Amino acid sequence: YWNAQIARVEKLRTRISERAAAPVGRVVPDDADLTIGTGRRLDLTVMFIDISGFSQRPSNTPEEQELMLRVLNLFMTEMIRIAEDHGGSVEKNTGDGLMAYFEDDAAANSSKRAVACALTMHAANTLLIAPILRATGVPPLEFRVSMDFGPVMIAKIGAAQRFNAN
């Protein structure tokens, strides 16, 4: 097995090293636009949000789990809508977190929209979501936001014929 694995890795290394470099793009490619092992470079603002202390919230019983599901559904649905309202694209939901990106031909515009989005998210959480949670006896959620602007590689990686690969 080990010798076969060495040969497989060497074959993959050779194939990867022979590929052309990733081109610079102007728009985020669709999944179908990229084949396994290819990518495109873009300047984006990427924003991450993460609920603080979420793993410490009670979720052992079926009732507690159902309550957390309802809380997450309320919170994440609104955060996703706010991101989209500010021209963001939600890349993934990580359970108690969210990753969105903002693109624009003018670099400063994507960063301004991401900051406005984060401020709106905090306002919505404080003024709209927290009162609902408090009224039902659930401690309000607190969350952190981080963002970064710069060159990002949008790529499709994985093994061919697996993970929705072409």
C-alpha positions in Angstrom: 0.0 0.0 0.0 2.7 2.5 1.0 4.5 2.1 -2.4 1.3 2.6 -4.2 0.6 5.7 -2.1 4.0 7.1 -2.9 3.4 6.6 -6.6 0.0 8.2 -6.4 1.3 11.3 -4.5 4.2 11.7 -7.0 1.8 11.5 -9.9 -0.5 14.1 -8.4 2.5 16.4 -7.6 3.6 16.2 -11.2 0.1 16.9 -12.5 -0.3 19.9 -10.2 3.1 21.4 -11.0 2.3 21.2 -14.8 -0.9 23.2 -14.4 -1.0 26.9 -15.4 -1.1 29.5 -12.6 -4.5 30.7 -11.5 -5.7 33.7 -13.6 -6.8 37.0 -12.0 -10.5 37.3 -12.2 -13.1 40.0 -12.0 -16.0 38.0 -10.7 -16.4 35.0 -8.4 -16.6 31.9 -10.6 -19.5 29.6 -10.4 -18.8 26.0 -9.2 -19.1 24.7 -12.8 -16.5 27.3 -14.0 -13.7 25.6 -12.1 -12.3 22.1 -12.4 -10.6 20.3 -9.5 -7.3 21.9 -8.7 -7.9 25.2 -10.4 -8.7 28.6 -9.1 -9.1 32.4 -9.7 -7.6 35.3 -7.8 -9.8 38.2 -6.8 -9.7 41.2 -4.4 -12.5 40.7 -1.9 -13.6 41.6 1.5 -14.3 38.5 3.5 -16.3 38.7 6.7 -16.6 36.1 9.4 -19.1 36.2 12.3 -19.0 33.8 15.3 -21.4 33.5 18.2 -19.5 34.0 21.4 -19.7 31.2 24.0 -22.2 29.2 21.9 -20.8 25.8 22.9 -21.4 26.6 26.6 -25.2 27.0 26.0 -27.2 24.0 27.3 -27.9 21.5 24.5 -28.0 18.1 26.1 -31.7 17.3 26.2 -34.0 17.2 23.1 -35.8 20.3 24.4 -32.6 22.2 24.8 -31.4 21.2 21.3 -34.7 22.2 19.8 -34.5 25.6 21.5 -31.0 26.1 20.2 -32.2 25.2 16.7 -34.9 27.8 16.9 -32.5 30.4 18.2 -30.0 29.7 15.5 -32.7 29.7 12.8 -33.9 33.2 13.9 -30.3 34.6 14.3 -28.7 33.1 11.2 -31.7 33.8 8.9 -31.5 37.4 9.7 -27.7 37.6 9.5 -27.8 36.0 6.1 -30.5 38.4 4.9 -28.5 41.4 6.2 -25.4 40.2 4.4 -27.3 39.7 1.1 -29.0 43.1 1.6 -25.5 44.7 1.7 -24.4 42.9 -1.5 -22.6 40.1 0.3 -22.6 36.5 -0.8 -22.8 33.9 2.0 -20.2 31.3 1.4 -20.8 29.0 4.3 -22.6 28.6 7.6 -20.5 26.8 10.2 -23.1 26.1 12.8 -22.6 29.1 15.1 -20.7 31.1 12.5 -21.0 32.6 9.0 -18.6 33.5 6.3 -19.6 36.0 3.6 -17.7 37.9 0.9 -18.2 41.2 -0.7 -16.8 42.0 -4.1 -16.7 45.2 -6.1 -14.7 46.6 -8.9 -13.7 49.5 -6.6 -11.9 47.9 -3.7 -13.0 50.4 -1.1 -16.7 49.8 -1.9 -16.6 46.2 -0.9 -15.0 47.0 2.5 -17.5 49.8 3.2 -20.4 47.5 2.4 -18.9 44.8 4.7 -18.5 47.3 7.6 -22.0 48.6 7.1 -23.2 45.0 7.1 -21.5 44.2 10.3 -22.9 47.4 12.0 -26.4 46.5 10.8 -26.0 42.9 12.1 -25.1 44.2 15.5 -27.9 46.7 15.6 -30.4 44.0 14.5 -29.2 41.6 17.1 -29.3 44.2 19.9 -32.6 45.9 18.9 -34.6 43.1 17.3 -33.3 39.6 18.1 -32.2 40.1 21.7 -35.6 41.4 22.9 -37.3 38.3 21.4 -34.9 36.0 23.1 -35.2 37.7 26.5 -39.0 37.6 26.3 -38.7 33.8 25.9 -36.2 33.4 28.7 -33.2 32.8 26.5 -30.0 34.7 27.1 -29.3 37.0 24.1 -26.6 36.1 21.7 -23.4 38.0 21.4 -21.1 37.6 18.4 -17.8 38.7 17.0 -17.1 40.0 13.5 -13.8 39.9 11.7 -13.0 40.9 8.2 -10.1 41.1 5.8 -9.6 42.7 2.5 -7.1 41.6 -0.1 -6.3 39.0 -2.8 -8.3 35.8 -2.3 -7.9 32.5 -4.2 -11.3 31.0 -5.1 -10.5 27.4 -5.9 -12.0 24.0 -6.2 -9.9 21.3 -4.5 -10.5 17.7 -3.8 -10.3 14.3 -5.4 -12.0 13.9 -8.8 -15.3 12.0 -8.8 -15.7 12.9 -5.0 -17.3 15.8 -3.1 -19.4 16.9 -6.1 -16.3 17.0 -8.3 -16.4 16.9 -12.1 
